Amino acid sequence: MVTTEFRIPGSVAIVTGSSSGIGKRIAEQFAADGIDTVVCSREQGNVDPVANEINESDRPGRALPIECDVRDEASVESMVERTVEEFGGLDILVNNAGAAFMVEFDEMSRNAWDTILDINLNGVFNCTHAASDALKDGGGSVVNVSSVRGQEASPNETHYGAAKAAVENFTKSLAHEWAEDDVRVNCVAPGFIATKSAVSAGDVDPAGIDRSAVDRRIGRVEEIADVVEFLVSDAASFVIGEVLTVRGVPTHSEKPER
Ligand SMILES: NC(=O)c1ccc[n+]([C@@H]2O[C@H](COP(=O)([O-])OP(=O)(O)OC[C@H]3O[C@@H](n4cnc5c(N)ncnc54)[C@H](OP(=O)(O)O)[C@@H]3O)[C@@H](O)[C@H]2O)c1
């Protein structure tokens, strides 16, 4: 962890969507804290370099690169099986894989709707379901990655906003069900974070929204990874079923007059 050190119980994690962006940073930080981490995405060629870099560094945790599409139940089940085989168990699941693109609702095809719900919502179901037994075997932790877009109006991303809102409610409900199994379920909802995909969409997009005009500082990947590490650590033992919104403050906000 970059800023503060907390004890993280357990030693094996899966971070979905960790070939780039926020997920990659979470995997790197987990490995730096001695956690054996599965680096997963749809392309073996995208996860291999991330895992190699971790394994060739002096980070004490090992990285295992696995090609897995979170939309595909069989692919997810096989990833969980391999994780348990290679690392001896599973303590932490970070449901980070996600994708978005902008399209007005009237132009949105059914396929576009299904694709975004499949990755961002059904992927969370598939991974959490497949990891259930392993996580309950000794007590574990799940962190879902939603978005502020799931909490407020999300014009031209109605599919993405709906999926992320559902992930937040899923987090709260499952946390109650799994509390008796000693598995904590929480969620982090980032604002705009400087990842390659987010920044490349940061110019004027096809829907005409100038996303460079956001009135908040753009966050850094480590500012989300640190919060995820807090949520899976002992320091968050009393944090259950919560959604932590992480978005800084408006840069133009003025202090209220006294
Ligand atoms: N960046 C932001 O401003 C922001 C704000 C709020 C929330 N978020 C959320 O944060 C998470 C990470 O976003 P990011 O900005 O870091 O994006 P990113 O850099 O595009 O990373 C997305 C990751 O997900 C993987 N992925 C995509 N579809 C997948 C699938 N079907 N199965 C498995 N892996 C898949 C990608 O790898 P491959 O292409 O190699 O498969 C990649 O590793 C997402 O859930 C996103 O919605 C981001």
The ligand as a Tripos MOL2 file, in Angstrom:
@<TRIPOS>MOLECULE
LIG
   48    52     1     0     0
SMALL
NO_CHARGES

@<TRIPOS>ATOM
      1 N1        -11.5040    5.1630  -15.3780 N.am      1 LIG1
      2 C1        -12.5860    5.7400  -14.8940 C.2       1 LIG1
      3 O1        -12.7810    6.9650  -15.0080 O.2       1 LIG1
      4 C2        -13.6120    4.9210  -14.1510 C.ar      1 LIG1
      5 C3        -14.5720    5.6020  -13.4120 C.ar      1 LIG1
      6 C4        -15.5240    4.8770  -12.7150 C.ar      1 LIG1
      7 C5        -15.5030    3.5060  -12.7470 C.ar      1 LIG1
      8 N2        -14.5650    2.8560  -13.4850 N.ar      1 LIG1
      9 C6        -14.6080    1.3870  -13.4830 C.3       1 LIG1
     10 O2        -13.3570    0.9020  -13.0920 O.3       1 LIG1
     11 C7        -13.1240   -0.3680  -13.7010 C.3       1 LIG1
     12 C8        -11.7860   -0.3500  -14.4180 C.3       1 LIG1
     13 O3        -11.8320    0.6540  -15.4090 O.3       1 LIG1
     14 P1        -10.5190    1.2680  -16.1090 P.3       1 LIG1
     15 O4        -10.7710    2.6940  -16.3410 O.co2     1 LIG1
     16 O5         -9.3070    0.8210  -15.3690 O.co2     1 LIG1
     17 O6        -10.6420    0.5740  -17.5330 O.3       1 LIG1
     18 P2         -9.5980   -0.1470  -18.4900 P.3       1 LIG1
     19 O7         -8.2340    0.3970  -18.3570 O.co2     1 LIG1
     20 O8        -10.2650   -0.1690  -19.8280 O.co2     1 LIG1
     21 O9         -9.5990   -1.6150  -17.8890 O.3       1 LIG1
     22 C9        -10.6680   -2.4900  -18.0790 C.3       1 LIG1
     23 C10       -10.1390   -3.8840  -17.8320 C.3       1 LIG1
     24 O10       -11.2080   -4.8160  -17.9730 O.3       1 LIG1
     25 C11       -10.7850   -5.8450  -18.8780 C.3       1 LIG1
     26 N3        -11.9800   -6.3870  -19.4940 N.ar      1 LIG1
     27 C12       -12.8640   -5.7630  -20.3200 C.ar      1 LIG1
     28 N4        -13.8590   -6.6010  -20.6440 N.ar      1 LIG1
     29 C13       -13.6060   -7.7790  -20.0060 C.ar      1 LIG1
     30 C14       -14.2540   -9.0260  -19.9420 C.ar      1 LIG1
     31 N5        -15.3890   -9.2460  -20.6050 N.pl3     1 LIG1
     32 N6        -13.7140  -10.0070  -19.1870 N.ar      1 LIG1
     33 C15       -12.5580   -9.8050  -18.5140 C.ar      1 LIG1
     34 N7        -11.8930   -8.6360  -18.5220 N.ar      1 LIG1
     35 C16       -12.4080   -7.6420  -19.2710 C.ar      1 LIG1
     36 C17        -9.7980   -5.1760  -19.8150 C.3       1 LIG1
     37 O11        -8.8640   -6.0820  -20.3580 O.3       1 LIG1
     38 P3         -8.8580   -6.7260  -21.8270 P.3       1 LIG1
     39 O12        -9.2250   -5.6410  -22.7910 O.co2     1 LIG1
     40 O13        -7.4430   -7.2030  -21.9440 O.co2     1 LIG1
     41 O14        -9.8640   -7.8280  -21.7460 O.co2     1 LIG1
     42 C18        -9.0560   -4.2850  -18.8190 C.3       1 LIG1
     43 O15        -8.0880   -5.0280  -18.1240 O.3       1 LIG1
     44 C19       -14.3180   -0.6180  -14.6180 C.3       1 LIG1
     45 O16       -15.2660   -1.4190  -13.9580 O.3       1 LIG1
     46 C20       -14.8720    0.7830  -14.8450 C.3       1 LIG1
     47 O17       -16.2420    0.7520  -15.1560 O.3       1 LIG1
     48 C21       -13.6140    3.5270  -14.1900 C.ar      1 LIG1
@<TRIPOS>BOND
     1     1     2 1
     2     2     3 2
     3     2     4 1
     4     4     5 ar
     5     4    48 ar
     6     5     6 ar
     7     6     7 ar
     8     7     8 ar
     9     8     9 1
    10     8    48 ar
    11     9    10 1
    12     9    46 1
    13    10    11 1
    14    11    12 1
    15    11    44 1
    16    12    13 1
    17    13    14 1
    18    14    15 2
    19    14    16 1
    20    14    17 1
    21    17    18 1
    22    18    19 2
    23    18    20 1
    24    18    21 1
    25    21    22 1
    26    22    23 1
    27    23    24 1
    28    23    42 1
    29    24    25 1
    30    25    26 1
    31    25    36 1
    32    26    27 ar
    33    26    35 ar
    34    27    28 ar
    35    28    29 ar
    36    29    30 ar
    37    29    35 ar
    38    30    31 1
    39    30    32 ar
    40    32    33 ar
    41    33    34 ar
    42    34    35 ar
    43    36    37 1
    44    36    42 1
    45    37    38 1
    46    38    39 2
    47    38    40 1
    48    38    41 1
    49    42    43 1
    50    44    45 1
    51    44    46 1
    52    46    47 1
@<TRIPOS>SUBSTRUCTURE
     1 LIG1         1 GROUP 0 **** ****
